Amino acid sequence: MSTVAARFDTSPERLWVGTVSTTVAVLVIGSLIAPEAVYDSFLWHYFWGPVQADANSAVCAVRPGSTVQYLTSTVTCANAAEPVAYPGYTLVSEIGYMITLLVALIGIVFLLRQLNIGSDRQLFYALTPFVFFGGALRVIEDANDAIPSADALISYPLNTLVISPIIYFTVFAVTLAAVGLTVWAERRGIVGRYDRLLFITGIGVLTLALGYLISLVVTSAPSVEFYPQVLLSVLTGATLVTGVTWWAIKTLAPSINRGTELIGLVIIWGHAVDGVANVIGLDWMRAIGAGPNLVPKHPVNQLVVDVTGSILPVSVLSITGDTWPFLIIKLLAATFVIWVFEPEIFEESPRYTMLLLIAVLAVGLGPGTRDMLRATFGV
């Protein structure tokens, strides 16, 4: 973007703002001038419609004219006139969200540069509680889906804030607001270091999310239980396998972690939480007295279960379960990623490197927190 900005004789930040503003303006004007083509058939069909269908527990949502109808029959949805939106993602929406993510990452780099923060490793540690918060917020959505819509804990349209993919924007907005407020507090001399206050703020929002889930248990909300042994088992198991993995790296191949150092340990632990949470949640819930085993929520988890189940005999599966290869894959993947981040990368692009490392942690610890808490609260 810097090269393009030089050609237009402007700063990369202004070019980014201009590009985003122009894109938003085109979509808004297009929705006003040609609503059926731009809004109904594109924006609503691929992006907002699936969220509405999910928020209302419908098989699909249709938009005849300017109204939205929620259908509960697969046959009726199949025969409905377009646009028809189903909960979940499509190829178009996935591409759209991927582009949005890339544009957002570039914008965040510019923001960190303007605030003159993020070039050291403290930002990574300060944002770690917000990764936990994102996973906990997803469990609030799971708890909301686990009970009849008439007794929903969070009703429409508020529940759209905790439904994927809107939940990612919600977590991003909370995190961005926290960064802005803590940096402001440091610049005003209210606190000595913004990163410490940011970490405490993350712990605060995480506590609120966990407190809400615990309140569901206390008030005997339907379909919400509490199995503390799951939480203890996942955290203990993840810490043990992380310790073994870290010892192997330091002993056999210390060069793997020359760049990330202790950040590498946190990343491995975050992905270990994801792996162990899946193993316990999918295979060992009954064994530890925590209710029925859960079902996979992600295609990769399901693929591992299917492949393992097709290769190993039933006699072996009855002892080992069929999810343990997922833990090994997560540990190997995390080790490979921290090996990629050599010291030179931190020197050349420190802010972008920090954001990438936070993203790497988030894709492991975020789903891992969700799976751990799903199993802990039985949703």
RAMOCOR-V689807 format. One record per residue. N is the residue number from 0. RES is the residue in one small letter. SS is DSSP state (A for helix, B for strand, O for the rest). PHI is phi in whole degrees, 0 to 359 (* if undefined). Layout:
BEGIN
{{N,RES,SS,PHI} {N,RES,SS,PHI}}
END
This chain:
BEGIN
{{0,m,O,*} {1,s,A,296} {2,t,A,294} {3,v,A,297} {4,a,A,298} {5,a,A,296} {6,r,A,295} {7,f,O,267} {8,d,O,55} {9,t,O,214} {10,s,O,279} {11,p,A,302} {12,e,A,296} {13,r,A,294} {14,l,A,295} {15,w,A,296} {16,v,A,300} {17,g,A,295} {18,t,A,294} {19,v,A,295} {20,s,A,297} {21,t,A,295} {22,t,A,297} {23,v,A,297} {24,a,A,297} {25,v,A,298} {26,l,A,293} {27,v,A,293} {28,i,A,296} {29,g,A,298} {30,s,A,293} {31,l,A,279} {32,i,A,279} {33,a,O,230} {34,p,A,299} {35,e,A,293} {36,a,A,279} {37,v,A,271} {38,y,A,278} {39,d,A,298} {40,s,A,274} {41,f,A,238} {42,l,A,298} {43,w,A,289} {44,h,A,302} {45,y,A,259} {46,f,A,239} {47,w,A,276} {48,g,A,303} {49,p,A,301} {50,v,A,292} {51,q,A,298} {52,a,A,297} {53,d,A,294} {54,a,A,295} {55,n,O,255} {56,s,O,54} {57,a,O,259} {58,v,O,293} {59,c,B,202} {60,a,B,234} {61,v,B,237} {62,r,O,230} {63,p,O,280} {64,g,O,75} {65,s,O,258} {66,t,O,254} {67,v,O,239} {68,q,B,242} {69,y,B,250} {70,l,B,253} {71,t,O,245} {72,s,O,244} {73,t,A,297} {74,v,A,295} {75,t,A,298} {76,c,A,297} {77,a,A,295} {78,n,A,266} {79,a,O,287} {80,a,O,281} {81,e,O,294} {82,p,O,276} {83,v,B,240} {84,a,B,243} {85,y,B,252} {86,p,O,302} {87,g,O,109} {88,y,O,249} {89,t,O,236} {90,l,A,300} {91,v,A,296} {92,s,A,293} {93,e,A,296} {94,i,A,296} {95,g,A,298} {96,y,A,290} {97,m,A,295} {98,i,A,296} {99,t,A,300} {100,l,A,297} {101,l,A,297} {102,v,A,296} {103,a,A,295} {104,l,A,298} {105,i,A,297} {106,g,A,298} {107,i,A,294} {108,v,A,301} {109,f,A,298} {110,l,A,296} {111,l,A,297} {112,r,A,294} {113,q,A,294} {114,l,A,279} {115,n,O,60} {116,i,O,226} {117,g,O,89} {118,s,O,272} {119,d,O,251} {120,r,O,276} {121,q,A,294} {122,l,A,298} {123,f,A,301} {124,y,A,292} {125,a,A,293} {126,l,A,270} {127,t,A,304} {128,p,A,300} {129,f,A,290} {130,v,A,292} {131,f,A,301} {132,f,A,300} {133,g,A,299} {134,g,A,294} {135,a,A,294} {136,l,A,294} {137,r,A,296} {138,v,A,289} {139,i,A,299} {140,e,A,297} {141,d,A,299} {142,a,A,295} {143,n,A,293} {144,d,A,282} {145,a,O,282} {146,i,O,242} {147,p,O,304} {148,s,A,301} {149,a,A,294} {150,d,A,252} {151,a,O,304} {152,l,O,291} {153,i,O,232} {154,s,O,267} {155,y,O,290} {156,p,O,265} {157,l,A,297} {158,n,A,292} {159,t,A,295} {160,l,A,291} {161,v,A,245} {162,i,O,255} {163,s,O,293} {164,p,O,264} {165,i,A,300} {166,i,A,300} {167,y,A,294} {168,f,A,291} {169,t,A,297} {170,v,A,297} {171,f,A,298} {172,a,A,296} {173,v,A,297} {174,t,A,294} {175,l,A,297} {176,a,A,297} {177,a,A,294} {178,v,A,298} {179,g,A,299} {180,l,A,293} {181,t,A,288} {182,v,A,295} {183,w,A,300} {184,a,A,296} {185,e,A,291} {186,r,A,294} {187,r,O,272} {188,g,O,79} {189,i,O,288} {190,v,O,231} {191,g,O,281} {192,r,O,223} {193,y,A,292} {194,d,A,294} {195,r,A,291} {196,l,A,294} {197,l,A,296} {198,f,A,298} {199,i,A,296} {200,t,A,297} {201,g,A,298} {202,i,A,298} {203,g,A,295} {204,v,A,291} {205,l,A,296} {206,t,A,298} {207,l,A,297} {208,a,A,295} {209,l,A,294} {210,g,A,298} {211,y,A,295} {212,l,A,295} {213,i,A,295} {214,s,A,297} {215,l,A,294} {216,v,A,290} {217,v,A,297} {218,t,O,273} {219,s,O,57} {220,a,O,295} {221,p,O,297} {222,s,O,70} {223,v,O,241} {224,e,O,244} {225,f,O,216} {226,y,O,238} {227,p,A,298} {228,q,A,295} {229,v,A,293} {230,l,A,302} {231,l,A,296} {232,s,A,295} {233,v,A,293} {234,l,A,294} {235,t,A,293} {236,g,A,298} {237,a,A,296} {238,t,A,293} {239,l,A,293} {240,v,A,291} {241,t,A,294} {242,g,A,300} {243,v,A,295} {244,t,A,297} {245,w,A,295} {246,w,A,299} {247,a,A,297} {248,i,A,295} {249,k,A,294} {250,t,A,273} {251,l,A,264} {252,a,O,212} {253,p,A,298} {254,s,A,294} {255,i,A,302} {256,n,A,249} {257,r,O,295} {258,g,O,275} {259,t,O,279} {260,e,O,54} {261,l,A,293} {262,i,A,300} {263,g,A,299} {264,l,A,297} {265,v,A,296} {266,i,A,295} {267,i,A,298} {268,w,A,297} {269,g,A,299} {270,h,A,285} {271,a,A,294} {272,v,A,301} {273,d,A,298} {274,g,A,295} {275,v,A,293} {276,a,A,299} {277,n,A,291} {278,v,A,300} {279,i,A,288} {280,g,A,294} {281,l,A,265} {282,d,A,237} {283,w,A,237} {284,m,O,298} {285,r,O,295} {286,a,O,296} {287,i,O,260} {288,g,O,69} {289,a,O,241} {290,g,O,86} {291,p,O,290} {292,n,O,296} {293,l,O,276} {294,v,O,247} {295,p,O,299} {296,k,O,253} {297,h,O,235} {298,p,A,302} {299,v,A,295} {300,n,A,301} {301,q,A,296} {302,l,A,297} {303,v,A,298} {304,v,A,299} {305,d,A,295} {306,v,A,293} {307,t,A,298} {308,g,A,295} {309,s,A,275} {310,i,A,265} {311,l,O,275} {312,p,O,292} {313,v,A,300} {314,s,A,298} {315,v,A,283} {316,l,A,299} {317,s,A,294} {318,i,A,262} {319,t,A,264} {320,g,O,79} {321,d,O,242} {322,t,O,252} {323,w,A,302} {324,p,A,299} {325,f,A,297} {326,l,A,297} {327,i,A,296} {328,i,A,299} {329,k,A,297} {330,l,A,293} {331,l,A,294} {332,a,A,296} {333,a,A,296} {334,t,A,296} {335,f,A,297} {336,v,A,295} {337,i,A,292} {338,w,A,292} {339,v,A,294} {340,f,O,279} {341,e,O,282} {342,p,A,304} {343,e,A,298} {344,i,A,296} {345,f,A,294} {346,e,A,284} {347,e,A,282} {348,s,O,222} {349,p,A,297} {350,r,A,291} {351,y,A,295} {352,t,A,296} {353,m,A,298} {354,l,A,296} {355,l,A,296} {356,l,A,294} {357,i,A,297} {358,a,A,295} {359,v,A,298} {360,l,A,296} {361,a,A,295} {362,v,A,288} {363,g,A,255} {364,l,A,288} {365,g,A,299} {366,p,A,298} {367,g,A,295} {368,t,A,297} {369,r,A,299} {370,d,A,295} {371,m,A,296} {372,l,A,285} {373,r,A,303} {374,a,A,289} {375,t,A,296} {376,f,O,258} {377,g,O,65} {378,v,O,244}}
END
